[in-house]
Amino acid sequence: GNTVSNDKIWEIDLTSGVTRLMAIGLENPRGLAIDDLGRIYVAANYYNKILLITPQASSSDSTSINGVNGIPIWGTKETFAGKEPSDATGSFLDGYGQQARFNGPSGLGFALNGALLIADTDNNRIRQIGGYSTPQILPEGLYFDALTGAITRTPASYAGVYTQPGVRD
């Protein structure tokens, strides 16, 4: 479908054919990327920001589409980077989260190091968010998010104190 006029993201299970509405009101989406946790990043061109849609196990809200009421929404939407709608003038500024400024973000993808790459079209730049790395293999059960640098989840077993080489207490 035409994602520019719909401003919605649908998930389609290719095995079962089941569809789920993940998000609405995407402000002229021009590109998306999905990380290894299933989170969806959207280049919201109209408001010069990057949105993050996190899938949920249960529906968080519902909407009406073409006269059909009660369509569940299976994702939560938040601003990941860039300006809020009240101040949507495009510009350029490197910064964290909503401090960053874009001008016409259009394409998204992930680099091999896990960084989110953004085609900041009207600034004629490729921008990068994240790209953190860890020098060692983590114990089984822990998850390292290269986009945020966070280590989460629970180790499968505890084998004593886990420290990062070269880091002092």
Solvent accessible surface area in square Angstrom, and as a share of the most:
residue,aa,sasa,rsa
1,G,116,1.12
2,N,90,0.46
3,T,73,0.42
4,V,58,0.33
5,S,85,0.55
6,N,68,0.35
7,D,37,0.19
8,K,48,0.20
9,I,20,0.10
10,W,108,0.38
11,E,70,0.32
12,I,102,0.52
13,D,67,0.34
14,L,167,0.83
15,T,136,0.79
16,S,72,0.47
17,G,49,0.47
18,V,86,0.50
19,T,75,0.44
20,R,60,0.22
21,L,2,0.01
22,M,1,0.00
23,A,3,0.02
24,I,57,0.29
25,G,39,0.37
26,L,0,0.00
27,E,34,0.15
28,N,34,0.17
29,P,9,0.05
30,R,115,0.42
31,G,20,0.19
32,L,83,0.41
33,A,11,0.08
34,I,101,0.51
35,D,19,0.10
36,D,117,0.61
37,L,69,0.34
38,G,26,0.25
39,R,40,0.15
40,I,12,0.06
41,Y,1,0.00
42,V,0,0.00
43,A,0,0.00
44,A,0,0.00
45,N,35,0.18
46,Y,135,0.51
47,Y,47,0.18
48,N,10,0.05
49,K,6,0.03
50,I,0,0.00
51,L,4,0.02
52,L,19,0.09
53,I,0,0.00
54,T,40,0.23
55,P,44,0.27
56,Q,58,0.26
57,A,108,0.84
58,S,75,0.48
59,S,47,0.30
60,S,62,0.40
61,D,90,0.47
62,S,60,0.39
63,T,28,0.16
64,S,64,0.42
65,I,30,0.15
66,N,151,0.77
67,G,71,0.69
68,V,88,0.50
69,N,119,0.61
70,G,51,0.49
71,I,32,0.16
72,P,53,0.33
73,I,13,0.07
74,W,56,0.20
75,G,6,0.05
76,T,57,0.33
77,K,86,0.36
78,E,94,0.42
79,T,24,0.14
80,F,42,0.17
81,A,3,0.02
82,G,0,0.00
83,K,22,0.10
84,E,69,0.31
85,P,56,0.36
86,S,114,0.73
87,D,77,0.40
88,A,29,0.22
89,T,100,0.58
90,G,22,0.21
91,S,42,0.27
92,F,75,0.31
93,L,92,0.46
94,D,100,0.52
95,G,36,0.35
96,Y,182,0.69
97,G,35,0.34
98,Q,90,0.40
99,Q,114,0.51
100,A,4,0.03
101,R,57,0.21
102,F,4,0.02
103,N,43,0.22
104,G,5,0.05
105,P,0,0.00
106,S,30,0.19
107,G,28,0.27
108,L,27,0.13
109,G,25,0.24
110,F,68,0.28
111,A,32,0.25
112,L,196,0.97
113,N,73,0.38
114,G,20,0.19
115,A,0,0.00
116,L,0,0.00
117,L,56,0.28
118,I,0,0.00
119,A,29,0.23
120,D,0,0.00
121,T,71,0.41
122,D,90,0.47
123,N,29,0.15
124,N,139,0.71
125,R,119,0.43
126,I,125,0.63
127,R,22,0.08
128,Q,107,0.47
129,I,39,0.20
130,G,24,0.23
131,G,20,0.19
132,Y,106,0.40
133,S,96,0.62
134,T,40,0.23
135,P,99,0.62
136,Q,43,0.19
137,I,164,0.83
138,L,27,0.13
139,P,47,0.29
140,E,142,0.64
141,G,36,0.34
142,L,41,0.21
143,Y,39,0.15
144,F,44,0.18
145,D,12,0.06
146,A,23,0.18
147,L,9,0.04
148,T,70,0.41
149,G,30,0.29
150,A,44,0.34
151,I,84,0.43
152,T,67,0.39
153,R,149,0.55
154,T,108,0.63
155,P,50,0.31
156,A,74,0.57
157,S,86,0.55
158,Y,170,0.65
159,A,108,0.84
160,G,31,0.29
161,V,130,0.75
162,Y,100,0.38
163,T,87,0.50
164,Q,81,0.36
165,P,97,0.61
166,G,86,0.83
167,V,93,0.54
168,R,217,0.79
169,D,186,0.97
